[in-house]
Amino acid sequence: LLTDPPKEDQPSTETKPDNSGWSMLGSVASSLLPFAFSDERLKEDIDEVGALHDGTPVFSYRMIGDPIGRKQIGLMAQDIKKRRPDAVLTLPDEMGTMMVHYGRATELSRSMAI
């Protein structure tokens, strides 16, 4: 079945399948969205700089391999796993890389601050 192409002032209603893999990657990424890479094995130049209201330590660090070498502040998955295991996602990679759901990991501390 052949159809005329849409006129310039009419948008096409034809949808093409996304075979690039980007849509699948987007689905995976959105399922991991609340999580952040927080595994101490991915970090260097680590210094404890404080703690949350509930005593969870907070660190400054640089991500290994970051070409800019930015200093960042955050939590360590290994600490969070002891305190709030449901806030840690362990990836099925060779290293068992851990990610932290910051909302869950900081829930108690946030409730104490109110």
C-alpha positions as CSV (number, residue, x, y, z in Angstrom):
1,L,0.0,0.0,0.0
2,L,1.5,3.3,-1.1
3,T,0.5,6.6,0.4
4,D,1.4,10.1,-0.5
5,P,4.1,11.7,1.7
6,P,2.7,14.3,4.2
7,K,2.5,17.8,2.9
8,E,4.9,20.3,4.4
9,D,2.4,21.7,6.8
10,Q,1.2,18.3,8.0
11,P,3.3,16.2,10.4
12,S,3.8,12.6,9.5
13,T,1.9,10.1,11.6
14,E,4.1,7.2,10.6
15,T,6.1,5.7,13.4
16,K,9.3,3.8,12.8
17,P,10.6,1.2,15.1
18,D,13.7,2.2,17.2
19,N,16.2,-0.5,16.3
20,S,19.2,1.5,17.5
21,G,19.2,0.0,21.0
22,W,18.9,3.5,22.5
23,S,15.3,2.8,23.6
24,M,16.3,-0.3,25.4
25,L,19.2,1.5,27.0
26,G,16.8,4.3,28.1
27,S,14.5,1.7,29.7
28,V,17.4,0.2,31.7
29,A,18.7,3.7,32.7
30,S,15.4,4.9,33.9
31,S,15.0,1.8,36.1
32,L,18.4,2.7,37.7
33,L,17.6,6.4,37.8
34,P,17.2,6.7,41.6
35,F,20.5,5.0,42.1
36,A,24.0,6.5,42.0
37,F,27.4,4.7,41.7
38,S,28.6,4.9,45.3
39,D,30.9,1.9,45.5
40,E,34.1,2.8,47.4
41,R,36.1,0.7,44.9
42,L,35.3,3.2,42.2
43,K,36.6,6.1,44.2
44,E,40.0,7.5,45.2
45,D,41.3,10.4,47.3
46,I,38.6,9.5,49.9
47,D,38.3,11.7,53.1
48,E,35.5,11.6,55.7
49,V,34.1,15.1,55.8
50,G,31.1,14.8,58.2
51,A,28.0,12.8,58.9
52,L,24.3,13.0,58.3
53,H,21.9,13.5,61.3
54,D,21.7,9.7,61.8
55,G,25.5,9.3,61.9
56,T,25.9,8.0,58.4
57,P,29.4,9.2,57.3
58,V,29.8,11.5,54.4
59,F,32.9,11.5,52.2
60,S,34.7,13.7,49.7
61,Y,36.3,11.7,46.9
62,R,37.2,11.6,43.2
63,M,35.8,9.0,40.9
64,I,38.6,6.8,39.4
65,G,39.0,7.6,35.7
66,D,37.2,11.0,35.9
67,P,39.1,13.0,33.2
68,I,38.4,16.2,35.1
69,G,39.2,14.8,38.5
70,R,36.3,16.6,40.2
71,K,36.0,16.4,43.9
72,Q,32.6,15.1,44.9
73,I,30.7,14.6,48.2
74,G,28.6,11.6,48.9
75,L,28.0,8.3,50.7
76,M,29.8,4.9,50.4
77,A,27.7,1.9,49.4
78,Q,29.6,-0.3,51.7
79,D,28.5,1.8,54.7
80,I,24.9,2.1,53.5
81,K,24.7,-1.7,53.0
82,K,25.3,-2.2,56.7
83,R,22.7,0.4,57.7
84,R,20.0,0.2,55.1
85,P,20.6,-2.9,52.8
86,D,17.4,-2.1,50.8
87,A,19.0,1.2,49.6
88,V,21.9,-0.7,47.9
89,L,21.7,-2.3,44.5
90,T,24.5,-4.7,43.6
91,L,25.0,-5.0,39.9
92,P,25.5,-8.4,38.3
93,D,28.9,-7.5,36.9
94,E,32.2,-9.3,37.7
95,M,33.0,-6.9,40.6
96,G,29.5,-6.8,42.1
97,T,29.5,-3.0,41.8
98,M,27.2,-1.3,44.3
99,M,24.9,1.6,43.7
100,V,23.0,3.6,46.4
101,H,19.4,4.9,46.3
102,Y,20.0,8.2,48.0
103,G,16.4,8.7,48.9
104,R,16.2,5.5,50.9
105,A,19.7,5.9,52.3
106,T,19.0,9.4,53.7
107,E,15.4,8.8,54.8
108,L,16.1,8.5,58.5
109,S,18.4,11.5,58.5
110,R,15.9,13.6,56.7
111,S,13.2,12.7,59.1
112,M,15.5,13.7,62.0
113,A,16.2,17.1,60.4
114,I,12.5,18.1,60.4
